[in-house]
Amino acid sequence: MQFKIDRVEDWQKVIDAILPELKYNILLLKGNLGAGKTTFTQFFLKNLGSTDEVSSPTYAIVNEYDSPKGNVFHFDLYRLKNATEVEDIGIDEYLYNAYLCIIEWPEVYEEELREIPHHEMSIETEGNFRVINFH
């Protein structure tokens, strides 16, 4: 699926389309700094019924949110250098014990996730627009 949005409110259209398509509990979220990864996550959690305040996990590496469907873990792997560092945070425990894991900057651990069913979403900026690809 591909979307092109130019307003923050348009994230709702993206969520409305992908939420019924969510089959796996892992979502890899790719995009440059400022692309809207955390904004997407805020809209997504709200649509899951979470009342938690969503913020970027840049320094914490992982934030945990409650939702009526179960725990959601939001990762930011940007500062981690390799797969060993990702494993050291206990990512396997999160992956197998969550309703959903949203992983920003997954490239450092992508090879290890290859065999695990997951979704991938990319957000690219084009001028004032964001182009979102979900599969």
C-alpha positions as CSV (number, residue, x, y, z in Angstrom):
1,M,0.0,0.0,0.0
2,Q,1.2,3.5,-0.7
3,F,0.0,6.8,0.6
4,K,0.9,10.4,0.0
5,I,0.0,12.8,2.8
6,D,0.7,16.5,3.4
7,R,-1.0,17.2,6.8
8,V,-0.6,15.7,10.2
9,E,-4.3,14.8,10.3
10,D,-3.8,12.6,7.2
11,W,-2.0,10.0,9.4
12,Q,-5.5,8.9,10.4
13,K,-6.2,7.8,6.8
14,V,-3.0,5.8,6.8
15,I,-3.9,4.1,10.1
16,D,-7.5,3.4,9.0
17,A,-6.1,1.5,5.9
18,I,-3.3,-0.4,7.6
19,L,-4.8,-1.4,10.9
20,P,-7.1,-4.1,9.3
21,E,-4.1,-5.4,7.4
22,L,-1.9,-5.9,10.4
23,K,-1.2,-9.6,10.6
24,Y,2.1,-9.7,12.4
25,N,3.2,-8.4,15.8
26,I,6.4,-6.7,14.4
27,L,6.4,-3.5,12.4
28,L,9.7,-2.2,11.0
29,L,9.5,1.6,10.7
30,K,12.0,3.3,8.3
31,G,12.5,6.9,7.5
32,N,14.9,9.8,7.9
33,L,15.1,12.0,11.0
34,G,11.9,14.0,11.2
35,A,10.0,11.9,8.7
36,G,7.2,11.2,11.1
37,K,7.9,7.8,12.6
38,T,7.0,8.9,16.2
39,T,4.0,10.9,14.9
40,F,2.7,7.8,13.1
41,T,3.2,5.8,16.4
42,Q,1.2,8.4,18.3
43,F,-1.7,8.1,16.0
44,F,-1.4,4.3,15.9
45,L,-1.4,3.9,19.7
46,K,-4.4,6.2,20.0
47,N,-6.3,4.0,17.5
48,L,-5.4,0.9,19.5
49,G,-7.2,2.6,22.4
50,S,-4.1,3.5,24.4
51,T,-4.2,6.6,26.6
52,D,-0.5,6.6,27.2
53,E,1.6,9.6,26.1
54,V,3.7,8.5,23.2
55,S,7.2,9.9,22.9
56,S,10.3,9.0,20.9
57,P,12.4,6.2,22.5
58,T,15.6,7.7,21.2
59,Y,17.4,7.7,24.6
60,A,15.4,5.0,26.4
61,I,15.8,2.7,23.4
62,V,12.4,1.1,24.2
63,N,9.2,2.6,25.5
64,E,6.3,0.4,26.7
65,Y,2.7,1.4,26.2
66,D,-0.5,-0.3,27.3
67,S,-3.4,-0.8,25.0
68,P,-6.7,-2.8,25.4
69,K,-5.2,-5.3,22.9
70,G,-2.0,-5.8,24.9
71,N,1.5,-4.3,25.4
72,V,3.1,-2.3,22.6
73,F,6.8,-1.8,22.6
74,H,8.3,1.1,20.6
75,F,12.0,0.7,19.8
76,D,14.5,3.2,18.5
77,L,17.7,1.3,17.4
78,Y,19.4,4.3,16.0
79,R,22.1,4.5,18.6
80,L,22.9,0.8,18.7
81,K,25.9,-0.3,16.7
82,N,25.3,-4.0,15.9
83,A,23.0,-7.0,16.4
84,T,24.8,-8.0,19.6
85,E,23.8,-4.6,21.3
86,V,20.2,-5.2,20.2
87,E,20.2,-8.6,21.7
88,D,21.7,-7.2,24.9
89,I,18.6,-5.2,25.5
90,G,16.6,-8.5,25.4
91,I,14.7,-7.8,22.2
92,D,13.7,-11.5,21.9
93,E,11.6,-11.2,25.1
94,Y,9.9,-8.2,23.8
95,L,9.2,-9.7,20.3
96,Y,7.6,-12.8,21.6
97,N,5.6,-11.2,24.5
98,A,3.9,-8.2,22.9
99,Y,0.8,-7.4,21.0
100,L,3.0,-5.3,18.8
101,C,6.6,-4.2,18.5
102,I,7.2,-1.0,16.5
103,I,10.9,-0.8,15.6
104,E,12.4,2.5,14.3
105,W,15.8,2.4,12.6
106,P,15.6,-1.5,12.3
107,E,18.5,-1.7,9.8
108,V,21.1,-2.8,12.5
109,Y,18.9,-5.9,13.3
110,E,17.2,-6.5,10.0
111,E,19.1,-9.6,9.1
112,E,18.1,-11.3,12.4
113,L,14.4,-10.4,11.7
114,R,14.4,-11.7,8.2
115,E,13.0,-15.1,9.1
116,I,10.4,-13.7,11.5
117,P,7.1,-12.6,9.9
118,H,6.8,-8.8,10.0
119,H,5.4,-5.7,8.3
120,E,7.6,-2.9,7.0
121,M,6.7,0.7,6.6
122,S,8.8,3.4,5.0
123,I,8.2,7.1,5.2
124,E,10.0,9.4,2.7
125,T,9.7,13.2,2.6
126,E,9.2,14.9,-0.7
127,G,8.9,18.6,-0.2
128,N,5.8,19.1,2.0
129,F,4.6,15.6,1.4
130,R,5.3,12.3,3.0
131,V,5.2,9.1,0.9
132,I,4.4,6.1,3.0
133,N,4.8,2.5,1.8
134,F,3.4,-0.3,3.9
135,H,3.7,-4.0,3.3
